Amino acid sequence: MDSHHRRITDKLIEPAQRITRLPPYLFGRINALKLAKRQAGVDIIDLGMGNPSDPAPQIVIDKLCEAAQDPRNHRRVSRSRYPGPDRTDCPSPDR
């Protein structure tokens, strides 16, 4: 069974083709390379994202609380503030 197929009980699930066309997840590839190096006895220093061991600075927490209490942040962003693609640019299955 290849990496694009998953078995649940006795049924084989085929992912959609658009999923199989996605490139491999970059950090998954990096983790596999790191594991291979470690298994080969290479001492590596990982400067990856990791999990923070220290709490966020109080000023960051204060700014997050301030932003959460601002009613302007409680709604959808208007097109004038966020220039995204126009609906006519998006492909439609009926066209």
Beta strands, then each sheet from edge to edge (+ up, - down):
strand 1: 6-8
strand 2: 11-13
sheet 1: 1+ 2-
end
